[in-house]
Amino acid sequence: MKIYQQSLDEMKQVVKRYTQQTTDLEIEKSVRDILEDVRQNKDAAIRKYELKFDRLAIKDFKIPDEKLTAALNEISPALRKALEHAKKNITSFHRMELEHGFVDTNTPGIIRGQKVTPLKRVGLYVPGGTAAYPSTILMTALPAKIAGVEQVIMVTPPQTAGIAPAVLAAAKIAGVDAVYQVGGAQAIGALAYGTESIPAVNKIVGPGNIFVATAKKQVFGQVAIDMVAGPSEIGILADETADPGELAADLLSQAEHDKRARPMLITDSLKLAQAVSDQIKEQLKTLPRQEIAAASVENRGFIAVMKSVSEMFALMNEVAPEHLEIQLSNPAQYLSLIRNAGSVFLGRYASEPLGDYLAGPNHVLPTGGTAKFSSPLGVYDFVKKTQFIQFSKEALKNDSADITKLARTEGLEGHARAIEQRFK
């Protein structure tokens, strides 16, 4: 990984180059054409694109529930135990996010409040390309179920050898109501517009490749989406007390996701920076996904050596990473200094994969600097809020002069008259 020793202002410019979002106009157009085709031609269009992109002729998109049950019995007892353990932790964490609305009756004659209503139907996109992600199913389906969503449906790309049993088993464990074998932009179109086989949803969540992310962005407004997710990121803040081998392993844990993944280390120790760089080279030699991770490290990763801990945090807040590890002495004392991050991992034993799989907090997180204004996926993503008010005649009369004054100031005479009509 390239090591930088520059000022804070110079490093902020470097960070912009590494994290800038780009738009591929050719992909934008291609996705727009696919979505329009799916909107108009529904199942026929999906079959066409599955044959073109996945080279599979799909007759029935829906996977029978008995196959999910069979997959649950097919996976190893150890994997089933791990999935159930993850479910328990994810469920216990996300139950604490439940909201219950409120009613305010503190002012005589006035009732104000807010009711929280689960979405009726949501769609989960689960990638199925270079790797299968049963953990993503748990992370997306369980918060939706906790929120009270009526129907949770899942789409995932079809596979020549069939969808991995681990994926189908995870869907069964998470309580997914229906699974459809369709992927790519055409799957997003199916969820957004509905087809003869796949019902339209109210919201689409879950990660995917650039075509999936672009499609989610383009259907936003027709349906809600969780976020436009980019390549995975890990940022680590560490000093000379940290272990170089552990830091290198954590950086590579994200680099192996995607050639465009962003592994980033910020430290105040040049000695540590060089040791981590050496460890990355050594560990890459035996990493099964070496080609992917090496491209990520070479083209998208960096190590920044700053003058002080305060500069380290200032730069990392500019990065706003998806995953942030703080590997400093007494890491919890620094939590208040973090303004922008998707999920924070405190200390040596909170390695990032702990959050990916088992700790409980969600692993669907804002990327590409969007942690400056976005949150992790949670129960709150699967509900909507409705306000309500009730006024007595006397309460409205007390406020009527202010209401009509504001209405006429805005040139909306009809608004003012609607209030005055009550007192003629």
N, C-alpha and C positions, 0 to 999 in steps of 0.2 A: 504494500500500500504506500502511496505517496505521503511523505511527511512534510508538513508545512510549519515554518517558524516565521510568522508574520504578525503584524499588529492586529488588534481586534477589528478595526475598520477594514483592513485589507482582507481578513478572514471572512468577514460578513459578505464581501463581494465574491470570494471563492465559494462560499456556501450557496449563494444565489445561482452560480453556474452549475453546481452539483444537484440542486433541488428544483431547478426551474421546470415548469410544466410546459410541454410542447403539444401542439395540435397538428395532427397528420390529416390534411385536407382530403387525401385520397381515402383514408379509412373512414373519415366522417361521411363522405359521399357513399361509399360502399355500404356502410351500416344503414344510412338513411334509405337506400334502395331496398335493402333486405327488410327493414321494418315496414315499409310501405307495401311490399309484396305480401308479407305475413298479414298485415291489416286487411288487405283485399282478398287474398286467396287462402288464408288460414292453413288448415292441415296440409293442403296440397303444396303450399310454399315451404312449409317446414320439411316435408318429405324430400322436396327437391334439394334444399340446402344441406340436409343431413347426408344425402347421397353424395353431394358435391364436396362437402368439407370433411365428413367423418367416414365417407365411403361405405355407408351402411344403408340398406333399404329397410326402413322402419315401417312395419305394418301397424302395430299397436304401440302408441306412445306410453300408455299407462302400464306400470309394472304391477302385476297382481299382488295383493297383500300377502298371499301365501308364500310368495318368493321372499318377502321381507322376513317372514317368520322362519322360513327355511334357512336364510342367511344367518339369522340369530343363532340357530342350532349348529350351523356349519363352522362358525369362527371358533377359535381356540378358547378354552375357559379363561386363560390369562388375559386375552384381548377383551372378552366380555366383562371380566372383572374390572379392567382398566376403564372401559367405557362407562360402566355403572358408577365407578368411583368419581369419574369426571362429571357425570350427570349430577351426582349428589352435591358436589362442591359448586358447580355452576348454578344449580337450583337454589342452594342456600344463600349464595351471594346475591343473585338477582331478585329473590323474594324481598330483600331489603329495599329495593327500588320502587316497590308498588306505591302508587298514589291513590288517594281516596276522595279527592274533591273537597269542597267546603261549602258551608252556608253561613252567611253573616246576617244576623238579625239584631245587631247592636243599635241601629237607628230606628226609632218608632215609625211604623208605617212603611218601612222599606225592608225588602228581602233581596239580598244579592248572593250569588253563588256560582259554583263551577262544578259540573259533573264530568267524570272521566269515563269514557266509553271505549272498549276494545275495538280494534279494527275487525271487520267481518272476515276478510280473507287476505292472507299474505303469501307471497311467493319467495322461496329460498333458492338462490342460485348456488350450486355446489360445483366447483371446478372438477374436471376429470381428465385433464391432459397429461402432463408429465408426472403428476402425482395425484393420489386420491386423498381426500381430506375428510374423514369421518368426524374429526374434531370440529370442523366448521358447521356440520349439521347440528351438533349439540349446542354450539355457541349461538346459532341463529334460531333454531326451533324452540329451545327451552325458554328463553325470555318471552317469545311470542305466546307460548302456552301459559306461562305464568301470568301474562297480561290478560289472558282470557280470550285470545283470538279464536274465532269460531272454526276456521278451517286453515290449516297450514299445509301448503303444497310445495313440493320440491321438484326442481328440474336439475338434471345433470347430464353431461354428454354421454351418448351411448358408446359402448366399447365392443370391439370385435369379439373378445372373449366373454362379454357380459360385464355388467357393472360389478365392481369389486364387492364381495360379500361383506367386508367391513363397512362399506358405505351403506348398503341396504340394512345391515344390522343396526347401525347407528341411527338410521331413520326410524326404525322400529322402536328402539330404546327411547328416542326423543319424542315419540308420539306424533310423527309426521302423518298427516291424513291421506296423502296421495303422493306418489313418486312418478315422474314422467321422464323418459329417456330422450332428452333433447337438450342441445347445448348452443353456445355461441349467441350471436345477436338475434338469431331466429327464436331462441328460447325466451329472450327478454321481450321480443315482440309478442310472442304467444301469451306471456303473463300480462302484458300491458293491454292488449286488445281482445284477448280471448279467441279461441278457435272452436271447431266442432268438438274437439277432444279435451282441450285444456281451458279451464275457466279463467276469466280475467280476475286480477287481484287488485287490492287497494294499495299495496305497497310491495316493492321488490327490495330484498336485502341479500347481502352476500358478495364475496369477491369474485373476480374473474379477470380474464386477459384484457388487452386493450380494446378488443371488439366488444366484449361484454360491457366494459366500463363506458365506452362511447355510446352504446345502445341505451344504457341506463340514463345517461345524461340526456339523450334525445327524447326519451319517453317521459321524462320528468314533467309533470303538469297533467299528463294523462293519468299517471299514477304517481305516488310518492316513492322515493328511494331513500336508502340509508345514507349513502355517500357515493362519490365517484372515486373509487379506490385506485391508487397507483401501485407501483412496485413496493415491496416490503422494505422497511427501514429499521435499523437499530443504531441508536446513539449511545455511547458509553462515556461517562465521566469517571476518570480514574486518576489516582496519584501513585506514587512509587510503592505504596503498601500493597497494591493489587498484584495478582499473579498474572504474568504475561501469557502463560499457556491458557489460562481460563478466559482471559479477555479475547485471545485469538479464536478460541473455540466458540465463544458467544457471537463474535462478529461473523464467523463462517456459518453459524446456525441460520442466519438470515440471508447471507450471500448465496447459499445453495438453493434458495427459493427461485431465483430469477436472475438472468444476466443483467437486468436493469435494477436489481435490488441495491440498497444503499447502506453499506456498513461504515460507521463513522466513530472514531475515537477522539476524544478531546482530553488532554492531560496537561499537567504542568511539569512533566518529567521527560526530557529528551531520551534519557536512558530507558525508560519504560516504553516510549514510542518505538525505539529501535528494536527492543526485545520483542515487542508484539509483532512488529513487521516480520522479524525472523521466524517467529512461531507460526505465523500465517503461512509462510512459504513451506515450512516443514509439515504442517498439518494438512495442507492441500494435497500433498503427495499421496495420501491414503484415503482421501475423501471420495466416496463413490460418485458424487455429483461434482467432481473436480472441475470439469469444463465450465459448467454454469457458475460455480462459485468463483473460479479464477477470473472469469470475465467481469463479474460484479466487483471484485476486489480491485482489479486493474483499472477499470473504466469509471466506476461509480463510487469507490471507497476512498477515504482519506483519513489521515491522522493529523490533528492540529495540536501543536505545542504552544500553550499560552503562558503568560507571565505570572498569572495568579488564579486562585480558585474562583474569584469573582468574575474574572474574564472568561473562565471556562463556562460558567453558568450563563453569562451574557450571550456567548456565542451559541450555546445549546438552545437557549430560548429562541434564537433566530432560526435555528434549524427546525425546531418544533417537531421532533421525531415521533414516529409511530410508537416505537418502543424506546424507553430510556432507562438504562442501568446507571445507578450511582454506586460506584465501587470506591468509596472514600471511607476513612475512619468515621464511625458513628454516622452512617448515611442518613438516618431519619432526621437529623438536625438540619439537613439541607432541603427538605421537602418544600418548605415555604418559599425557597428561591426558584422553584420550578413554576413557570407560568404557562408554558406551552409544551405539552407532551400528551400522547394518547394514553399510554399506560406506563407507570413508573415501577421499577424493580430496585428494591433497596438492599444493598449489601451483596456479599460474595455468594450467598446461597439462594438468592432470588434470581437465578439464571433465567434468561428470557424464555426458553422452552417451557419452564414451569407455568408461565402465563398462557402459552399457546395451548396447553393441554389440560391442566389439572387444578390450578389454584382456585379458579372460580370466576374472577373478573373476565370480561369478554376479550376475545382476541380479534374481533372485527373492529379496527381502529382507524382513525383519520391518518392519512398519509400526505406526502408532498407539501408539508407546511400547513395543511388544513387544520391541524391541532390548535392553531391560533384562534379558530372560531368553531370547531366541531368537537363532538364528544364520542366516546366509545359507544358501540351498539348496546342498548339496554332495554328494559321493560318499557321505558318511556317512549321508545320508538314504535311501539305497537298499540298505542292508545291515541285517542284524540280528545280534546277538551271542548266542552260547550258551556258557555256562560248563560246565566239566567238572572232576570230581575223582576221584582214585583213591587209596585208602589201603591199606596193608598191614595185616595183623591186628595186628601190634605197634604200628603208628602209631595205629590206632583205640583199642587198649587204653590207650595212654598218655594219650589225650584223653578217654576214656569218662567219667571221674568229673566232669569239667567239663561235658560235654554233658548228662549225666543231672541234674546239679545245676541247670543252667539250665532244662531241660525241666520238672522238678518245681516249680521256682519259678514257672513260668508255668501250672502246673496241668495239664500235658500228660503224664500218666503213660504213655500209649501210646508217646510219643516216647522216653521213658527206657527202657522195656522193649524197644523195637526195637534199641537199642544193647546192652543187657545180654544179649539173646537170643544174640548172637554169641559169648558167653564162658561159656555154661552147660556 
